[in-house]
Amino acid sequence: MPAVDTLLKPLIALGAFALGMLAVVGRLAIFAVQAIRRAATPPWYPARLLEQMALIGWFSLPVVGLTALFTGAALAQQIYVGGQRFSAESTVPAVTVIAIVRELGPVLAGLMVAGRVSSAMAAELATMRVTEQLDAMVTLRTDPWRYLIAPRIIASSMMLPFLVLVANVIGVLGGYALATGRLGFNAAAYLSTTRRYLETEDIVSSLVKAAVFGFVLALAGCYHGFRSSGGAAGVGRATTDAVVSAFVLILLFNLIITILVFN
């Protein structure tokens, strides 16, 4: 019997982990359905929506723009160095624009905004939870789902495509600046090649990814903040869990959308 128990312990631990993950996925899915349902029905709060659009979109522009600029320049350099091994340095414009628009622009913008926005959402909602402000809102006949969660999810889903579009443009310009300023590419030829290899499908998939990323990063922040408990320690735990969950969900949905679109 002791030998059997020793053999079963890893299976029991694995089963407990799998059940725990399924429970988390189920709770998150139920939360998402409730959030979508509340966001789709009145009353709506336009002032809260505009406020969240400014906080998520406008104030995220600097970090998203700098990230895209540096990434585009570094990507062009790496593609050029790698292309030298195969005498394919001329592929820098095409590969740079495809890599940025299809993958790096949406993913990096989503991750940067998640680090900034998901943590803020979780911290704010968790603080309201532990200080009983959410319960006070219910007492005053104000639905926290419609007043706090719905504007954040709608604003994030709307503003991420805008941020990703900006990130794509800046990322391509970063590669262009390095290629023409340091690698000796002709400016007109670089832009012509970029336009030739950029397709509508690339842009559409990038914006679809952005909208999905915006939804999931807001969902992660609201979910962990809304369900937090345990005082100040719970606020910190909710903030950390929100960022980690947002990162994992963004990378997961990026893979799913990539497979579906470019299969």
Backbone hydrogen bonds in HBPLUS format (Angstrom, degrees):
<---DONOR---> <-ACCEPTOR-->    atom                        ^
c    i                          cat <-CA-CA->   ^        H-A-AA   ^      H-
h    n   atom  resd res      DA  || num        DHA   H-A  angle D-A-AA Bond
n    s   type  num  typ     dist DA aas  dist angle  dist       angle   num
A0004-VAL N   A0001-MET O   3.04 MM   3  4.99 113.8  2.50  95.1 111.4     1
A0005-ASP N   A0001-MET O   2.84 MM   4  6.13 160.9  1.87 159.1 164.4     2
A0006-THR N   A0002-PRO O   2.92 MM   4  6.15 151.3  2.00 144.7 152.4     3
A0007-LEU N   A0003-ALA O   3.05 MM   4  6.33 151.2  2.13 144.0 151.1     4
A0008-LEU N   A0004-VAL O   2.91 MM   4  6.14 145.6  2.03 147.0 157.2     5
A0009-LYS N   A0005-ASP O   3.04 MM   4  6.12 138.0  2.22 145.9 154.6     6
A0012-ILE N   A0008-LEU O   2.82 MM   4  6.04 156.8  1.87 161.2 169.1     7
A0013-ALA N   A0009-LYS O   2.92 MM   4  6.12 162.9  1.95 154.4 158.7     8
A0014-LEU N   A0010-PRO O   2.89 MM   4  6.06 157.1  1.94 144.8 151.5     9
A0015-GLY N   A0011-LEU O   2.84 MM   4  5.99 158.3  1.89 146.0 152.2    10
A0016-ALA N   A0012-ILE O   2.87 MM   4  6.06 158.3  1.92 148.7 154.8    11
A0017-PHE N   A0013-ALA O   2.93 MM   4  6.15 153.9  2.00 144.4 151.7    12
A0018-ALA N   A0014-LEU O   2.92 MM   4  6.17 160.7  1.96 149.3 154.5    13
A0019-LEU N   A0015-GLY O   2.90 MM   4  6.10 164.2  1.92 152.5 156.6    14
A0020-GLY N   A0016-ALA O   2.91 MM   4  6.04 153.8  1.98 142.3 150.0    15
A0021-MET N   A0017-PHE O   2.91 MM   4  6.18 156.4  1.97 150.7 156.7    16
A0022-LEU N   A0018-ALA O   2.95 MM   4  6.20 160.0  1.99 150.1 155.6    17
A0023-ALA N   A0019-LEU O   2.92 MM   4  6.12 150.6  2.01 144.6 152.8    18
A0024-VAL N   A0020-GLY O   3.01 MM   4  6.29 155.4  2.07 146.5 152.8    19
A0025-VAL N   A0021-MET O   2.92 MM   4  6.18 164.6  1.94 153.4 157.5    20
A0026-GLY N   A0022-LEU O   2.89 MM   4  6.03 155.9  1.94 144.3 151.3    21
A0027-ARG N   A0023-ALA O   2.92 MM   4  6.17 161.5  1.95 150.2 154.6    22
A0028-LEU N   A0024-VAL O   2.90 MM   4  6.10 160.0  1.94 151.6 157.5    23
A0029-ALA N   A0025-VAL O   2.88 MM   4  6.04 155.0  1.95 146.6 153.6    24
A0030-ILE N   A0026-GLY O   2.98 MM   4  6.19 161.4  2.01 150.6 155.2    25
A0031-PHE N   A0027-ARG O   2.95 MM   4  6.12 157.4  2.00 144.7 151.3    26
A0032-ALA N   A0028-LEU O   2.88 MM   4  6.11 153.0  1.96 145.4 152.8    27
A0033-VAL N   A0029-ALA O   2.97 MM   4  6.24 160.4  2.01 151.2 155.7    28
A0034-GLN N   A0030-ILE O   2.99 MM   4  6.21 163.3  2.02 150.4 155.0    29
A0035-ALA N   A0031-PHE O   2.89 MM   4  6.08 157.1  1.95 147.8 154.6    30
A0036-ILE N   A0032-ALA O   2.92 MM   4  6.13 162.3  1.95 152.8 156.9    31
A0037-ARG N   A0033-VAL O   2.95 MM   4  6.10 161.2  1.98 148.8 154.4    32
A0038-ARG N   A0034-GLN O   2.94 MM   4  6.14 161.3  1.98 149.9 154.7    33
A0039-ALA N   A0035-ALA O   2.89 MM   4  6.02 152.1  1.97 145.0 153.4    34
A0040-ALA N   A0036-ILE O   3.00 MM   4  6.12 135.5  2.21 142.3 152.9    35
A0041-THR N   A0038-ARG O   3.42 MM   3  5.44 158.3  2.47 100.3 106.4    36
A0048-ARG N   A0045-TYR O   3.12 MM   3  5.49 119.6  2.50 107.3 120.9    37
A0049-LEU N   A0045-TYR O   3.07 MM   4  6.38 153.2  2.14 150.7 159.2    38
A0050-LEU N   A0046-PRO O   2.90 MM   4  6.15 163.3  1.93 155.7 158.5    39
A0051-GLU N   A0047-ALA O   3.01 MM   4  6.17 154.2  2.08 142.8 150.3    40
A0052-GLN N   A0048-ARG O   2.99 MM   4  6.22 160.6  2.03 147.5 151.9    41
A0053-MET N   A0049-LEU O   2.89 MM   4  6.13 151.8  1.97 148.5 157.1    42
A0054-ALA N   A0050-LEU O   3.06 MM   4  6.28 153.9  2.13 145.7 151.2    43
A0055-LEU N   A0051-GLU O   3.01 MM   4  6.30 162.2  2.04 149.1 154.2    44
A0056-ILE N   A0052-GLN O   2.83 MM   4  5.86 163.8  1.85 151.5 155.8    45
A0057-GLY N   A0053-MET O   2.82 MM   4  5.51 154.2  1.89 136.4 145.2    46
A0059-PHE N   A0054-ALA O   3.23 MM   5  6.57 159.0  2.28 169.5 175.8    47
A0060-SER N   A0057-GLY O   3.26 MM   3  5.39 147.7  2.37 102.0 111.4    48
A0061-LEU N   A0058-TRP O   3.26 MM   3  5.50 157.8  2.31 105.4 112.0    49
A0064-VAL N   A0060-SER O   3.09 MM   4  6.18 165.2  2.11 160.6 165.3    50
A0065-GLY N   A0061-LEU O   2.78 MM   4  5.76 163.9  1.81 156.5 161.4    51
A0066-LEU N   A0062-PRO O   2.98 MM   4  6.11 167.1  2.00 151.7 154.9    52
A0067-THR N   A0063-VAL O   3.06 MM   4  6.07 159.3  2.10 140.5 146.8    53
A0068-ALA N   A0064-VAL O   2.98 MM   4  6.13 162.6  2.02 149.3 154.0    54
A0069-LEU N   A0065-GLY O   2.93 MM   4  6.09 159.6  1.97 148.4 154.4    55
A0070-PHE N   A0066-LEU O   3.02 MM   4  6.18 176.1  2.03 155.8 156.4    56
A0071-THR N   A0067-THR O   2.98 MM   4  6.01 157.8  2.03 145.8 152.9    57
A0072-GLY N   A0068-ALA O   2.86 MM   4  5.91 164.1  1.88 150.7 154.9    58
A0073-ALA N   A0069-LEU O   3.14 MM   4  6.32 163.1  2.17 149.3 153.5    59
A0074-ALA N   A0070-PHE O   2.97 MM   4  6.11 165.9  1.99 148.0 152.4    60
A0075-LEU N   A0071-THR O   2.80 MM   4  5.89 155.2  1.86 148.9 156.4    61
A0076-ALA N   A0072-GLY O   3.06 MM   4  6.24 160.4  2.10 145.5 150.0    62
A0077-GLN N   A0073-ALA O   3.13 MM   4  6.40 158.6  2.18 148.2 153.8    63
A0078-GLN N   A0074-ALA O   2.97 MM   4  6.21 161.0  2.01 150.0 155.0    64
A0079-ILE N   A0075-LEU O   2.88 MM   4  6.06 161.3  1.91 155.4 160.5    65
A0080-TYR N   A0076-ALA O   3.00 MM   4  6.10 156.4  2.06 144.3 150.8    66
A0081-VAL N   A0077-GLN O   3.01 MM   4  6.27 162.5  2.05 150.4 154.7    67
A0082-GLY N   A0078-GLN O   2.89 MM   4  6.05 164.3  1.92 149.3 154.3    68
A0083-GLY N   A0079-ILE O   2.72 MM   4  5.78 151.9  1.80 144.1 153.0    69
A0084-GLN N   A0080-TYR O   3.07 MM   4  6.25 135.8  2.27 141.5 151.3    70
A0085-ARG N   A0082-GLY O   3.22 MM   3  5.71 146.6  2.33 108.8 117.0    71
A0086-PHE N   A0083-GLY O   3.04 MM   3  5.42 148.2  2.14 108.6 117.6    72
A0088-ALA N   A0083-GLY O   2.72 MM   5  4.50 179.5  1.72 137.3 137.4    73
A0087-SER N   A0084-GLN O   3.43 MM   3  4.80 167.7  2.44  92.8  96.2    74
A0091-THR N   A0088-ALA O   3.20 MM   3  5.83 168.7  2.21 117.7 121.1    75
A0092-VAL N   A0089-GLU O   3.28 MM   3  6.02 166.0  2.30 123.3 124.3    76
A0095-VAL N   A0091-THR O   2.96 MM   4  5.97 173.9  1.96 170.2 171.5    77
A0096-THR N   A0092-VAL O   2.95 MM   4  5.80 157.2  2.00 148.1 155.2    78
A0097-VAL N   A0093-PRO O   3.12 MM   4  6.22 170.1  2.13 148.3 150.7    79
A0098-ILE N   A0094-ALA O   3.09 MM   4  6.23 163.1  2.12 150.1 155.2    80
A0099-ALA N   A0095-VAL O   2.88 MM   4  5.89 165.7  1.90 149.4 154.0    81
A0100-ILE N   A0096-THR O   2.98 MM   4  6.06 161.3  2.01 150.1 155.4    82
A0101-VAL N   A0097-VAL O   3.01 MM   4  5.96 168.4  2.02 145.8 149.6    83
A0102-ARG N   A0098-ILE O   2.94 MM   4  5.75 160.2  1.98 144.6 151.2    84
A0103-GLU N   A0099-ALA O   3.07 MM   4  5.56 152.8  2.15 129.7 138.2    85
A0104-LEU N   A0099-ALA O   2.91 MM   5  6.14 154.6  1.97 153.9 155.4    86
A0105-GLY N   A0100-ILE O   2.66 MM   5  4.94 154.4  1.72 136.2 141.3    87
A0107-VAL N   A0103-GLU O   2.99 MM   4  5.98 167.2  2.01 164.5 167.3    88
A0108-LEU N   A0104-LEU O   2.90 MM   4  5.56 157.6  1.95 139.9 147.3    89
A0109-ALA N   A0105-GLY O   3.06 MM   4  5.93 158.5  2.11 144.6 151.5    90
A0110-GLY N   A0106-PRO O   2.88 MM   4  5.89 157.0  1.93 142.3 149.6    91
A0111-LEU N   A0107-VAL O   2.85 MM   4  6.08 160.0  1.89 152.9 158.3    92
A0112-MET N   A0108-LEU O   2.90 MM   4  6.02 164.4  1.93 150.3 154.7    93
A0113-VAL N   A0109-ALA O   2.94 MM   4  6.04 165.1  1.96 151.2 155.6    94
A0114-ALA N   A0110-GLY O   2.84 MM   4  5.90 150.2  1.93 141.5 150.8    95
A0115-GLY N   A0111-LEU O   2.94 MM   4  6.16 158.1  1.98 147.4 152.4    96
A0116-ARG N   A0112-MET O   3.17 MM   4  6.41 143.4  2.31 138.7 148.2    97
A0117-VAL N   A0113-VAL O   2.59 MM   4  5.55 171.4  1.59 160.9 164.2    98
A0118-SER N   A0114-ALA O   3.01 MM   4  4.91 130.5  2.26 114.8 129.4    99
A0121-MET N   A0117-VAL O   2.83 MM   4  6.10 165.3  1.86 162.5 165.9   100
A0122-ALA N   A0118-SER O   2.95 MM   4  6.11 167.7  1.97 151.4 155.0   101
A0123-ALA N   A0119-SER O   2.91 MM   4  6.03 162.8  1.94 147.8 152.9   102
A0124-GLU N   A0120-ALA O   2.94 MM   4  6.06 164.8  1.97 150.6 154.8   103
A0125-LEU N   A0121-MET O   2.97 MM   4  6.10 174.3  1.97 156.3 158.3   104
A0126-ALA N   A0122-ALA O   2.82 MM   4  5.75 155.3  1.89 145.3 153.4   105
A0127-THR N   A0123-ALA O   2.95 MM   4  6.00 155.9  2.01 142.3 148.7   106
A0128-MET N   A0124-GLU O   3.05 MM   4  6.30 155.4  2.11 144.8 151.6   107
A0129-ARG N   A0125-LEU O   2.86 MM   4  6.09 141.0  2.01 140.9 152.4   108
A0130-VAL N   A0126-ALA O   2.93 MM   4  6.21 167.9  1.95 157.9 158.6   109
A0131-THR N   A0127-THR O   3.03 MM   4  6.06 143.5  2.17 142.9 152.3   110
A0133-GLN N   A0128-MET O   2.80 MM   5  4.85 134.9  2.00 148.8 156.6   111
A0134-LEU N   A0128-MET O   3.38 MM   6  5.83 153.8  2.45 124.2 123.8   112
A0132-GLU N   A0129-ARG O   3.13 MM   3  5.10 160.5  2.17 105.2 109.3   113
A0136-ALA N   A0132-GLU O   3.12 MM   4  6.35 149.0  2.22 137.4 145.9   114
A0137-MET N   A0133-GLN O   2.97 MM   4  6.27 146.9  2.08 144.8 153.1   115
A0138-VAL N   A0134-LEU O   3.16 MM   4  6.51 155.8  2.22 146.6 152.1   116
A0139-THR N   A0135-ASP O   3.01 MM   4  6.30 155.0  2.08 145.8 152.8   117
A0140-LEU N   A0136-ALA O   2.98 MM   4  6.26 142.8  2.12 142.5 152.4   118
A0140-LEU N   A0137-MET O   3.11 MM   3  5.02 121.0  2.47  91.6 106.4   119
A0142-THR N   A0137-MET O   2.90 MM   5  5.19 164.6  1.92 150.3 149.7   120
A0141-ARG N   A0138-VAL O   2.98 MM   3  5.00 156.6  2.03 109.3 111.8   121
A0147-TYR N   A0143-ASP O   2.97 MM   4  6.10 158.5  2.02 156.7 163.8   122
A0148-LEU N   A0144-PRO O   2.82 MM   4  5.29 156.6  1.87 135.9 142.3   123
A0149-ILE N   A0144-PRO O   3.36 MM   5  6.83 152.2  2.44 147.4 155.1   124
A0150-ALA N   A0145-TRP O   2.78 MM   5  6.02 163.4  1.81 171.3 177.1   125
A0153-ILE N   A0149-ILE O   3.05 MM   4  6.30 163.3  2.07 161.8 166.4   126
A0154-ILE N   A0150-ALA O   2.96 MM   4  6.06 171.7  1.97 160.9 163.4   127
A0155-ALA N   A0151-PRO O   2.94 MM   4  5.84 162.1  1.98 140.2 146.2   128
A0156-SER N   A0152-ARG O   2.97 MM   4  5.97 159.8  2.01 143.4 149.4   129
A0157-SER N   A0153-ILE O   3.02 MM   4  6.12 160.8  2.06 145.4 150.7   130
A0158-MET N   A0154-ILE O   2.99 MM   4  6.17 141.8  2.14 145.2 155.7   131
A0159-MET N   A0155-ALA O   2.89 MM   4  5.96 156.4  1.94 152.0 157.9   132
A0160-LEU N   A0156-SER O   3.13 MM   4  5.95 156.3  2.19 147.0 150.6   133
A0163-LEU N   A0159-MET O   2.95 MM   4  6.27 160.6  1.99 156.2 161.9   134
A0164-VAL N   A0160-LEU O   2.80 MM   4  5.97 160.0  1.84 157.7 163.2   135
A0165-LEU N   A0161-PRO O   2.91 MM   4  6.03 155.2  1.97 145.4 152.1   136
A0166-VAL N   A0162-PHE O   3.08 MM   4  6.36 158.5  2.13 148.0 153.2   137
A0167-ALA N   A0163-LEU O   2.82 MM   4  6.07 155.8  1.88 145.4 153.2   138
A0168-ASN N   A0164-VAL O   2.79 MM   4  6.00 155.8  1.85 151.9 157.4   139
A0169-VAL N   A0165-LEU O   3.16 MM   4  6.40 164.1  2.19 147.1 150.6   140
A0170-ILE N   A0166-VAL O   2.93 MM   4  6.13 172.0  1.93 157.8 160.1   141
A0171-GLY N   A0167-ALA O   2.78 MM   4  5.79 156.3  1.84 146.3 153.8   142
A0172-VAL N   A0168-ASN O   2.99 MM   4  6.15 162.0  2.02 148.7 152.9   143
A0173-LEU N   A0169-VAL O   2.97 MM   4  6.18 157.0  2.02 146.9 154.0   144
A0174-GLY N   A0170-ILE O   2.79 MM   4  6.02 142.7  1.93 144.2 154.7   145
A0175-GLY N   A0171-GLY O   3.07 MM   4  6.42 156.8  2.13 147.4 152.3   146
A0176-TYR N   A0172-VAL O   2.86 MM   4  6.10 154.6  1.93 146.3 154.4   147
A0177-ALA N   A0173-LEU O   2.80 MM   4  5.96 159.9  1.84 147.0 151.7   148
A0178-LEU N   A0174-GLY O   3.15 MM   4  6.35 164.3  2.18 147.3 150.8   149
A0179-ALA N   A0175-GLY O   2.89 MM   4  5.95 162.1  1.92 148.5 154.5   150
A0180-THR N   A0176-TYR O   2.94 MM   4  5.99 164.5  1.96 152.3 156.1   151
A0181-GLY N   A0177-ALA O   2.91 MM   4  5.72 146.8  2.03 137.6 147.6   152
A0182-ARG N   A0178-LEU O   2.81 MM   4  5.39 150.9  1.90 140.6 146.2   153
A0183-LEU N   A0178-LEU O   3.34 MM   5  6.75 142.8  2.49 144.8 152.7   154
A0183-LEU N   A0179-ALA O   3.22 MM   4  4.72 129.0  2.49 103.3 117.2   155
A0185-PHE N   A0179-ALA O   3.05 MM   6  5.60 173.5  2.06 139.8 138.0   156
A0190-TYR N   A0186-ASN O   2.91 MM   4  6.02 154.7  1.97 151.7 159.2   157
A0191-LEU N   A0187-ALA O   3.08 MM   4  6.35 167.4  2.10 155.1 156.9   158
A0192-SER N   A0188-ALA O   2.96 MM   4  6.10 154.0  2.03 146.0 153.9   159
A0193-THR N   A0189-ALA O   2.96 MM   4  6.11 160.8  1.99 148.6 152.9   160
A0194-THR N   A0190-TYR O   2.97 MM   4  6.19 155.6  2.03 146.9 154.4   161
A0195-ARG N   A0191-LEU O   3.00 MM   4  6.22 162.2  2.03 149.0 152.4   162
A0196-ARG N   A0192-SER O   3.03 MM   4  6.18 150.7  2.12 143.3 151.8   163
A0197-TYR N   A0193-THR O   3.12 MM   4  6.28 151.8  2.20 150.6 155.7   164
A0198-LEU N   A0194-THR O   3.15 MM   4  6.15 127.2  2.44 142.5 154.9   165
A0202-ASP N   A0199-GLU O   3.07 MM   3  5.40 128.9  2.34 103.3 115.7   166
A0203-ILE N   A0199-GLU O   3.43 MM   4  6.90 155.4  2.49 148.7 154.0   167
A0204-VAL N   A0200-THR O   2.94 MM   4  6.19 168.5  1.95 161.2 164.3   168
A0205-SER N   A0201-GLU O   3.00 MM   4  6.05 167.9  2.01 147.0 150.7   169
A0206-SER N   A0202-ASP O   3.05 MM   4  6.15 149.7  2.14 140.2 148.8   170
A0207-LEU N   A0203-ILE O   3.01 MM   4  6.30 156.4  2.07 151.5 156.7   171
A0208-VAL N   A0204-VAL O   2.90 MM   4  6.14 154.6  1.96 152.7 160.4   172
A0209-LYS N   A0205-SER O   2.94 MM   4  6.07 163.4  1.97 146.3 150.8   173
A0210-ALA N   A0206-SER O   3.01 MM   4  6.21 153.0  2.08 139.6 147.5   174
A0211-ALA N   A0207-LEU O   3.01 MM   4  6.28 158.4  2.06 147.7 151.6   175
A0212-VAL N   A0208-VAL O   3.08 MM   4  6.35 164.1  2.11 153.7 157.9   176
A0213-PHE N   A0209-LYS O   2.78 MM   4  5.99 163.4  1.81 156.7 162.0   177
A0214-GLY N   A0210-ALA O   2.84 MM   4  6.02 156.3  1.90 148.9 155.6   178
A0215-PHE N   A0211-ALA O   3.06 MM   4  6.31 153.8  2.13 142.8 149.4   179
A0216-VAL N   A0212-VAL O   2.97 MM   4  6.27 168.1  1.98 157.9 159.9   180
A0217-LEU N   A0213-PHE O   2.94 MM   4  6.02 161.8  1.98 153.0 157.5   181
A0218-ALA N   A0214-GLY O   3.23 MM   4  6.24 157.9  2.28 140.6 146.4   182
A0219-LEU N   A0215-PHE O   2.86 MM   4  5.98 153.2  1.93 146.6 155.5   183
A0220-ALA N   A0216-VAL O   2.88 MM   4  6.01 158.7  1.93 145.1 149.7   184
A0221-GLY N   A0217-LEU O   3.16 MM   4  6.31 164.0  2.19 140.6 144.8   185
A0222-CYS N   A0218-ALA O   2.92 MM   4  6.06 169.3  1.93 154.0 157.1   186
A0223-TYR N   A0219-LEU O   2.82 MM   4  5.81 158.6  1.86 148.1 155.0   187
A0224-HIS N   A0220-ALA O   3.14 MM   4  6.21 178.0  2.14 152.2 152.8   188
A0225-GLY N   A0221-GLY O   3.08 MM   4  6.06 154.9  2.15 142.0 149.8   189
A0226-PHE N   A0222-CYS O   2.81 MM   4  5.69 162.2  1.84 147.3 152.8   190
A0227-ARG N   A0223-TYR O   3.12 MM   4  6.15 146.6  2.23 143.8 151.7   191
A0228-SER N   A0225-GLY O   3.41 MM   3  5.30 167.7  2.43 102.9 105.5   192
A0234-GLY N   A0231-GLY O   3.03 MM   3  5.22 121.6  2.38  99.5 114.2   193
A0235-VAL N   A0231-GLY O   3.13 MM   4  6.55 143.5  2.27 146.4 156.8   194
A0236-GLY N   A0232-ALA O   3.14 MM   4  6.50 163.0  2.17 153.3 156.2   195
A0237-ARG N   A0233-ALA O   2.93 MM   4  6.15 156.7  1.99 146.0 153.1   196
A0238-ALA N   A0234-GLY O   2.86 MM   4  5.96 156.9  1.92 143.8 150.0   197
A0239-THR N   A0235-VAL O   3.01 MM   4  6.23 156.4  2.07 148.5 154.5   198
A0240-THR N   A0236-GLY O   3.09 MM   4  6.30 166.1  2.11 149.8 153.0   199
A0241-ASP N   A0237-ARG O   2.93 MM   4  6.04 169.5  1.94 153.2 156.7   200
A0242-ALA N   A0238-ALA O   2.91 MM   4  5.94 150.2  2.00 142.8 150.8   201
A0243-VAL N   A0239-THR O   3.23 MM   4  6.50 161.7  2.27 149.8 152.7   202
A0244-VAL N   A0240-THR O   3.09 MM   4  6.33 172.8  2.10 158.2 160.1   203
A0245-SER N   A0241-ASP O   2.86 MM   4  5.89 164.8  1.89 148.2 153.2   204
A0246-ALA N   A0242-ALA O   2.90 MM   4  5.99 158.5  1.95 145.8 152.2   205
A0247-PHE N   A0243-VAL O   2.97 MM   4  6.18 161.9  2.01 151.5 156.0   206
A0248-VAL N   A0244-VAL O   3.01 MM   4  6.25 168.3  2.03 154.9 157.7   207
A0249-LEU N   A0245-SER O   2.89 MM   4  6.03 166.1  1.91 153.8 157.9   208
A0250-ILE N   A0246-ALA O   2.91 MM   4  6.00 158.3  1.96 148.9 154.9   209
A0251-LEU N   A0247-PHE O   3.07 MM   4  6.30 167.3  2.08 153.0 155.9   210
A0252-LEU N   A0248-VAL O   2.90 MM   4  6.05 153.6  1.97 147.4 155.7   211
A0253-PHE N   A0249-LEU O   2.89 MM   4  6.00 173.7  1.90 153.5 155.2   212
A0254-ASN N   A0250-ILE O   2.89 MM   4  5.95 143.1  2.03 141.6 152.5   213
A0255-LEU N   A0251-LEU O   3.16 MM   4  6.34 155.1  2.22 140.2 145.2   214
A0256-ILE N   A0252-LEU O   3.06 MM   4  6.40 161.1  2.09 149.1 154.4   215
A0257-ILE N   A0253-PHE O   2.90 MM   4  5.96 172.1  1.91 149.1 151.5   216
A0258-THR N   A0254-ASN O   2.96 MM   4  5.98 157.9  2.01 144.0 150.9   217
A0259-ILE N   A0255-LEU O   2.99 MM   4  6.15 160.2  2.03 150.4 155.1   218
A0260-LEU N   A0256-ILE O   3.00 MM   4  6.22 159.4  2.04 149.5 155.4   219
A0261-VAL N   A0257-ILE O   2.86 MM   4  5.95 161.1  1.89 153.7 158.3   220
A0262-PHE N   A0258-THR O   2.89 MM   4  5.66 161.0  1.93 144.3 150.6   221
